[in-house]
Amino acid sequence: MTARPQNKIIIALDVDSIERARELVALLKHDVGLFKVGKQLFTRYGPQVLTMIHEQGGNVFLDLKFHDIPNTVALAAEEVVRHGVFMFNVHALGGFEMMKQTVDAVHKKAQAADMRRPMVLAVTVLTSLSGEDLSATGVNASVDEQVLRLARLSRSAGVDGVVASPREIETIKKACGADFLVVTPGVRPGTAKADDQKRVLTPGEALQKGADYIVIGRPVIKAPDPLLAVREIVKEIEHRQQNTDNR
């Protein structure tokens, strides 16, 4: 994928029917980089959703956040390879061994099948969580400290990058290197509501801070005209880039 702003946009297909998902893919596939398939759509329709997106020429981010014992997640990851997705994720809290075994399994399976290896991402701290939420679960670190700890652990396990809020992008890049991917949910255009996201930035702000991909859901899929919403987001990104370049 090139560095065009459009290719950095991941649209979250958080809808309840494959028909609506198909409409959105057909409408947006030339204006965005990937489509995120999460638990709702995948639980209802399974792999046929992935097939539908691929048949239309789209790329898939499979967002199932695997979190289990190492062998179980590694075997699930081998099945992910078969589906030809562009990227998928696990929970960093599954630990070093879970992530390492998953990365190794993905490499071996893709090589044996002569397929492109999907990128493996690790989820750090959900963007819906605050410091108080972490404390309630027994985590005494701040959000920033916990994100950085998990990002470093993920890097050491060999994953390609992490899913983290846009507010942590610069810290992660500094600690883990510019080549370590950061995929950021919690991205909202300036005119959109934050909904249940607590650590948010606009698309232009997130990319300026170094995000490799930004995930956008409701501000696009709930818009009266989703294509117009995407194109307005691209304009916002380009405008911010131009302003930065002119400084």
C-alpha positions in Angstrom: 0.0 0.0 0.0 1.2 3.5 -0.8 1.2 6.5 1.6 -2.0 8.0 0.2 -4.2 9.2 3.1 -7.0 7.0 1.8 -4.9 3.9 2.2 -4.4 4.6 5.9 -8.1 4.6 6.6 -9.7 1.4 8.0 -13.5 1.4 8.1 -15.0 -0.6 10.9 -17.9 -2.6 9.5 -19.8 -2.6 12.8 -23.1 -3.5 11.2 -25.6 -6.3 11.8 -26.1 -7.6 8.3 -23.8 -8.8 5.6 -26.0 -7.0 3.1 -25.2 -3.7 4.7 -21.6 -4.6 4.9 -21.6 -5.5 1.2 -23.1 -2.1 0.4 -20.5 -0.2 2.4 -17.6 -2.2 0.8 -18.9 -1.6 -2.7 -19.3 2.1 -1.9 -16.0 2.8 -0.2 -13.5 0.2 -1.5 -11.8 2.7 -3.8 -11.5 5.4 -1.1 -10.2 3.5 1.9 -7.4 1.0 2.6 -9.1 -1.7 4.7 -12.3 -2.9 6.2 -12.4 -4.1 9.8 -14.5 -7.1 10.6 -15.2 -7.4 14.3 -17.0 -9.8 16.6 -20.5 -8.8 15.7 -20.3 -9.4 12.0 -18.0 -12.4 12.2 -20.0 -14.1 14.9 -23.2 -13.9 12.8 -21.8 -14.7 9.4 -18.3 -16.2 9.9 -15.7 -16.4 7.1 -18.2 -15.6 4.4 -17.8 -11.9 5.3 -14.1 -12.1 4.6 -14.8 -13.8 1.3 -17.3 -11.1 0.3 -14.8 -8.3 1.0 -12.0 -10.1 -0.9 -14.2 -10.8 -3.9 -14.9 -7.1 -4.1 -11.2 -6.3 -4.0 -11.1 -5.0 -0.4 -8.5 -5.8 2.3 -9.4 -7.1 5.7 -8.4 -6.3 9.3 -9.8 -9.2 11.3 -10.5 -7.7 14.7 -11.3 -10.6 17.0 -8.7 -9.8 19.7 -7.6 -13.4 20.4 -6.7 -14.0 24.1 -6.2 -17.5 25.3 -3.5 -20.0 26.1 -0.6 -19.9 23.6 -1.4 -23.1 21.7 -5.0 -22.2 21.2 -4.3 -18.7 19.8 -1.5 -20.1 17.6 -3.8 -22.6 16.0 -6.5 -20.0 15.5 -3.9 -17.8 13.9 -3.1 -20.6 11.4 -6.7 -20.6 10.3 -6.6 -16.8 9.9 -3.7 -17.2 7.4 -6.0 -19.4 5.3 -8.4 -16.6 4.9 -5.9 -14.2 3.4 -6.6 -11.2 5.6 -4.2 -8.3 5.6 -4.0 -8.0 9.4 -5.4 -9.4 12.6 -5.0 -8.9 16.3 -4.4 -10.6 19.7 -4.5 -9.2 23.2 -1.0 -8.2 24.5 -2.2 -9.2 28.0 -2.1 -12.8 26.7 1.6 -12.5 27.4 4.9 -12.9 25.6 4.7 -16.7 24.9 1.2 -16.4 23.4 2.3 -13.7 21.1 5.6 -15.3 20.2 3.9 -18.7 19.4 1.3 -16.9 17.3 3.9 -15.0 15.3 5.9 -18.2 14.7 2.8 -20.1 13.6 1.7 -17.4 11.2 5.1 -17.3 9.6 5.3 -21.1 9.2 1.7 -21.4 7.9 2.0 -18.6 5.3 5.4 -20.0 4.1 4.0 -23.5 3.8 0.9 -22.3 1.9 2.9 -19.9 -0.2 0.6 -17.1 0.9 1.3 -13.5 2.0 1.7 -13.4 5.8 -0.9 -11.3 7.6 0.4 -8.6 9.9 0.0 -9.5 13.6 -1.1 -6.7 15.9 -1.4 -6.7 19.7 -4.1 -4.7 21.5 -2.6 -2.7 24.4 -5.3 -0.8 26.4 -8.8 -0.4 24.9 -9.6 3.2 24.0 -12.8 3.0 26.1 -10.7 2.6 29.2 -9.4 5.3 31.5 -6.9 5.2 34.3 -9.7 4.7 36.8 -11.0 1.7 34.8 -7.5 0.1 34.8 -7.2 0.7 38.6 -10.6 -1.1 39.1 -9.1 -4.2 37.4 -6.0 -4.2 39.7 -3.6 -2.5 37.3 -1.9 0.2 39.2 0.0 1.7 36.3 -1.3 4.8 34.4 -2.7 4.2 31.0 0.4 5.6 29.4 2.7 3.3 31.5 0.6 0.3 30.7 0.4 0.9 27.0 4.1 1.4 26.8 4.8 -1.7 28.8 2.6 -3.8 26.6 4.0 -2.3 23.4 7.5 -3.2 24.4 6.4 -6.7 25.3 4.7 -7.0 22.0 7.8 -5.8 20.1 10.0 -8.3 21.9 7.5 -11.1 20.9 7.9 -10.2 17.3 4.5 -8.8 16.5 4.3 -6.2 13.7 2.7 -3.5 15.8 0.0 -2.6 18.3 -3.5 -1.2 18.5 -3.4 1.8 20.7 -5.1 5.2 21.2 -3.8 8.1 19.1 -2.6 9.8 22.3 0.0 7.1 22.8 1.4 7.0 19.2 4.5 9.2 19.7 5.5 7.4 22.9 5.2 4.0 21.3 7.1 5.0 18.2 9.9 6.5 20.3 10.2 3.4 22.5 9.7 0.7 19.8 10.9 2.3 16.6 9.4 4.0 13.6 8.9 0.7 11.8 6.7 -0.7 14.6 3.1 -0.2 13.4 0.5 1.7 15.4 -3.1 1.2 14.4 -5.4 3.7 16.1 -9.0 3.4 16.9 -10.5 6.3 19.0 -10.3 8.5 15.9 -13.1 11.0 15.4 -13.5 13.8 12.8 -13.7 17.2 14.5 -17.5 17.4 14.1 -18.2 13.8 15.4 -19.2 12.7 18.9 -16.6 10.7 20.9 -19.3 8.0 21.7 -17.8 5.5 24.2 -14.2 6.4 23.2 -12.3 8.2 26.0 -8.9 8.9 24.4 -9.5 10.4 21.0 -8.0 12.6 18.3 -9.0 13.7 14.8 -7.8 11.7 11.8 -5.4 14.4 10.8 -4.0 14.7 14.3 -3.5 10.9 14.6 -1.6 10.7 11.3 0.5 13.7 12.1 1.6 12.0 15.3 2.7 8.9 13.3 -0.2 6.5 13.1 0.2 4.0 10.4 -3.5 3.3 10.1 -6.6 4.9 11.6 -9.9 3.1 12.4 -13.1 4.9 11.8 -16.6 3.4 12.4 -19.7 5.3 13.3 -18.8 8.7 11.9 -18.7 7.0 8.5 -21.1 4.1 8.6 -23.9 6.0 10.4 -23.5 9.1 8.1 -26.3 9.9 5.6 -23.7 9.7 2.9 -20.7 7.4 4.0 -18.7 8.2 0.8 -19.0 11.9 1.4 -18.0 11.4 5.0 -14.9 9.5 4.0 -13.9 12.1 1.4 -14.4 14.9 4.0 -12.1 13.0 6.4 -9.5 12.8 3.6 -9.8 16.5 3.0 -9.3 17.1 6.7 -6.2 15.0 6.7 -4.7 16.7 3.6 -5.5 20.1 4.9 -3.7 19.4 8.1 -0.7 18.0 6.2 -0.5 21.1 4.0 -0.6 23.3 7.0 2.2 21.3 8.6 4.3 21.4 5.5 3.9 25.1 5.2 5.2 25.9 8.6 
